[in-house]
Amino acid sequence: MVLGGHLVLAPLTLLAQEAGEAADEYINPDRPGLADGSNVVGVGRFQIETGFQQEFRRRQEHSQTQFFPTLLRLGVSRALELRVEGNTYTRSTADISGSGSTTSRGFAPTSFGAKYHFVDGDGFKQPSIGAIVRVFPPSGTGDFRTFHTTGDFRLAADWDFAPQWSLNPNIGIGSYQDSTGPTYRAGIFALTLNYNPSKTLNFFLDAGAQTPEAKHGKTAVTVDAGCAYIIGKNIQLDVSVGTRVVGRTPPEPFIAAGFSKRF
């Protein structure tokens, strides 16, 4: 009886210890910025990361798009989390020379995926490393609907290379659908430089690239900067602004503000 009790209590005690460790840590969202982090939310934790983003484009036609990017994360174990992600409700207005303006409204495609953390960080000596996979089944509504299954795979790392400074690189490959309909393969890259003057305040500068940016297209490069502030240990607020520096498809510029909450 005693042995059986220990066998039952041991995993429960371990889960309680893991939950306590996660509660002592500060929230670490994947937003804002172009690169995602390598760490997971922790066993039994649920996290929502959402916000508002407005983008402008000025090639051939002037357009602006507003949407509410949202990421839901559920911790399955110390190393694994499940993820649901999408730009949710989207509104786009285009002013075409000589043709007036058109407005599209609808829901953007949704992805289902996971993040797996497989290397713990050790300050300057060892970066933290994880992998993220997303699958976008045909979804969305109106002009934002997709008709092919797409997705991507990325390796993500966090490297605390100096006191208060860290680098967050991503590298991967994806299959996407462009505005003309066909799917194509692309390489994806991102790198974020973070400065943390305190445990609750973060300033960042980052860049992201996709090559090609569309089927038979060239390379697109986007840069952005911003800051995030943690309230307590489970809420983060953020603001950022960015623009494309190479390519035709990224916005010029975009602005974003976000809210993240861990439960």
C-alpha positions in Angstrom: 0.0 0.0 0.0 2.8 2.4 0.9 4.7 1.5 -2.3 1.6 2.0 -4.4 0.9 5.4 -2.8 4.5 6.6 -3.6 4.0 5.5 -7.2 0.9 7.6 -7.5 2.2 10.6 -5.6 5.6 10.8 -7.4 4.3 12.0 -10.8 1.8 14.3 -9.1 4.6 15.8 -7.0 6.7 16.2 -10.2 3.8 18.0 -11.9 3.4 20.3 -8.9 7.1 21.1 -8.9 7.1 21.9 -12.7 4.0 24.1 -12.3 5.7 26.0 -9.4 8.9 26.5 -11.5 6.8 27.9 -14.4 4.9 30.2 -12.0 8.2 31.7 -10.7 9.3 32.6 -14.3 8.3 35.7 -16.2 6.0 35.3 -19.2 8.0 34.9 -22.5 5.7 35.4 -25.5 6.7 34.8 -29.1 5.3 38.3 -29.9 6.4 40.9 -30.8 9.1 40.7 -33.4 9.7 38.6 -36.5 11.4 35.7 -34.8 9.8 33.2 -32.4 11.5 32.0 -29.3 12.8 28.5 -28.5 11.1 28.0 -25.1 7.6 26.5 -24.4 5.0 27.8 -22.0 5.3 24.9 -19.5 3.2 21.9 -18.6 -0.4 22.7 -17.9 -0.1 26.4 -18.9 -2.3 28.2 -21.4 -1.1 31.4 -23.1 -2.9 33.8 -25.5 -0.9 36.3 -27.5 -2.9 38.8 -29.6 -2.9 42.3 -30.9 -3.7 44.7 -33.7 -1.6 45.3 -36.8 -2.0 47.8 -39.6 0.0 47.5 -42.8 0.5 49.9 -45.8 1.6 49.1 -49.3 2.4 51.6 -52.1 3.5 49.6 -55.1 1.2 50.0 -58.2 -1.8 50.4 -55.9 -2.1 52.0 -52.5 -3.5 49.6 -49.9 -3.9 49.2 -46.2 -4.7 46.1 -44.2 -5.8 45.7 -40.6 -5.9 42.4 -38.7 -5.7 40.9 -35.3 -2.8 38.3 -35.2 -3.5 35.7 -32.5 -1.5 32.8 -31.1 -2.9 30.3 -28.6 -0.3 28.0 -26.8 -1.0 25.0 -24.6 1.7 23.3 -22.6 1.6 19.5 -22.9 4.9 18.8 -21.2 8.1 20.6 -20.1 9.3 20.3 -23.7 6.2 20.4 -25.9 3.4 22.8 -26.6 0.5 22.8 -29.0 -0.2 26.0 -31.0 -3.1 27.5 -33.0 -2.3 30.7 -34.9 -3.8 33.1 -37.4 -4.5 36.7 -38.4 -8.2 36.2 -37.6 -10.5 39.0 -38.8 -8.9 41.0 -41.6 -9.9 44.1 -43.5 -8.1 45.3 -46.6 -8.7 48.5 -48.7 -7.0 49.1 -52.0 -7.0 52.4 -54.0 -6.4 51.5 -57.7 -5.6 54.5 -60.0 -8.6 55.2 -62.2 -10.7 52.5 -60.7 -11.7 53.8 -57.3 -11.2 51.8 -54.1 -12.2 48.2 -53.1 -12.6 46.7 -49.6 -12.3 43.1 -48.6 -13.3 41.6 -45.3 -13.0 38.1 -43.9 -11.1 35.7 -41.8 -7.5 34.7 -42.6 -6.3 31.1 -42.7 -5.6 29.3 -39.4 -2.6 27.1 -38.6 -2.3 24.2 -36.2 1.2 23.3 -34.9 3.6 22.5 -32.1 6.8 23.7 -30.6 9.4 21.3 -29.1 12.2 22.5 -26.9 15.2 20.1 -27.0 18.2 22.0 -25.8 18.4 24.1 -22.6 20.3 27.3 -22.6 23.4 27.9 -20.5 24.2 31.7 -20.8 27.0 32.5 -23.1 28.1 28.9 -23.4 25.0 27.3 -24.8 22.0 28.7 -26.7 18.5 27.4 -26.0 17.1 25.6 -29.1 13.6 24.5 -30.2 11.7 23.5 -33.3 8.3 24.9 -34.5 6.1 23.3 -37.1 2.8 24.8 -38.5 0.3 23.3 -40.9 -2.3 25.6 -42.7 -5.2 23.5 -44.0 -7.5 25.2 -46.6 -9.3 27.8 -44.6 -10.3 31.4 -44.4 -13.2 33.3 -45.9 -13.8 35.6 -48.8 -10.7 36.9 -50.6 -8.5 35.5 -47.8 -9.5 31.9 -48.3 -6.8 29.4 -49.3 -7.4 26.2 -51.3 -4.2 24.3 -50.7 -2.6 22.8 -47.5 0.6 24.8 -46.7 3.0 25.0 -43.7 6.5 25.6 -42.5 9.2 24.2 -40.2 11.7 26.3 -38.3 14.5 26.0 -35.8 14.5 28.7 -33.2 17.3 29.6 -30.7 17.8 32.0 -27.8 21.4 33.0 -27.0 22.2 35.2 -23.9 25.6 36.3 -25.3 26.2 39.1 -22.8 24.6 40.6 -19.7 21.2 42.1 -20.6 21.7 41.2 -24.3 20.5 38.2 -26.3 20.1 37.0 -29.9 17.1 35.1 -31.2 17.7 33.5 -34.7 15.2 31.4 -36.7 15.8 29.4 -39.9 13.5 27.2 -41.8 11.6 26.2 -44.9 8.0 26.6 -45.9 5.4 25.8 -48.5 3.1 28.8 -49.1 0.3 30.0 -51.5 0.7 33.3 -53.1 -2.0 35.7 -54.4 -2.2 33.9 -57.8 -3.1 30.6 -56.2 -0.2 28.1 -56.7 2.0 26.9 -53.9 5.8 27.3 -53.8 8.7 26.5 -51.5 10.7 29.2 -49.7 13.5 29.6 -47.2 12.7 31.7 -44.1 15.1 33.5 -41.8 14.8 35.9 -38.9 17.1 37.4 -36.3 16.2 39.5 -33.2 18.6 41.5 -31.1 17.2 42.0 -27.6 18.3 44.4 -24.8 16.8 43.9 -21.4 17.6 46.7 -18.9 15.4 44.8 -16.4 13.5 41.5 -16.1 10.3 43.3 -17.2 11.4 45.6 -20.0 12.7 44.6 -23.4 13.8 46.6 -26.4 14.4 44.8 -29.7 15.5 45.2 -33.3 15.1 42.5 -35.8 15.0 41.5 -39.5 13.3 38.7 -41.4 13.7 37.4 -44.9 11.8 35.0 -47.2 13.3 33.7 -50.5 11.5 33.7 -52.8 8.7 36.0 -51.6 6.2 34.5 -54.2 6.3 31.9 -56.9 9.0 32.9 -59.4 9.6 36.0 -57.2 12.8 37.3 -55.5 13.8 37.8 -51.9 11.8 40.0 -49.4 13.4 41.5 -46.3 11.6 43.2 -43.5 13.0 45.1 -40.4 11.2 46.2 -37.3 11.8 47.6 -33.8 9.8 47.9 -30.6 9.6 47.3 -26.9 7.7 45.0 -24.5 6.8 45.5 -20.8 5.8 42.8 -18.4 3.2 43.5 -15.7 3.5 41.2 -12.7 4.7 37.9 -14.2 1.9 36.8 -16.5 1.0 39.8 -18.7 3.0 41.5 -21.4 2.2 44.6 -23.4 4.1 45.5 -26.6 4.4 48.0 -29.4 6.4 47.8 -32.6 6.9 49.4 -36.1 8.6 48.1 -39.2 8.9 48.3 -42.9 10.3 46.3 -45.9 13.7 47.1 -47.2 13.8 44.6 -50.1 11.0 43.0 -52.1 7.5 43.7 -53.3 5.2 41.8 -50.9 6.1 43.1 -47.4 4.3 46.2 -46.0 5.9 49.7 -45.9 5.4 50.4 -43.1 3.4 48.5 -40.5 2.5 49.3 -36.9 1.5 46.9 -34.2 0.4 46.7 -30.6 -0.2 43.6 -28.6 -1.3 41.9 -25.4 -0.1 38.5 -24.0 -1.5 36.7 -21.0 -0.4 33.4 -19.3 -2.9 31.3 -17.4 
